[in-house]
């Protein structure tokens, strides 16, 4: 399933817009805190980067599953958002528009 940040899919025709899909991943800040200890002073920490990348990858996979449940075969306009929930939790959201698409033929149809 294609998941893109663009509002359209060049080379594909959108047959149906099925609506917004949203997923929410709560995460404890403690899981992330171990990886960010060395971020003080602006230093890059590969462990922190790996946590963020893994969480975003998980969010996209859950978004794909939510879109599939609605009958979609693609998600357009995908975005991430996050917020702190209290002092020990954070929420990572992924959202976009579930659509049904098909590839265009060489003649453009």
Protein Blocks (a to p, Z undefined) as FASTA:
>chain_A
ZZdfbfbdehiacfbdgbjcdddddddfklmmmmmmmmgghiacfklmmmmmmmmmmmmm
mmmmmmmmnopabdehiacddddehjkbccddddddddddddddfkoZZ
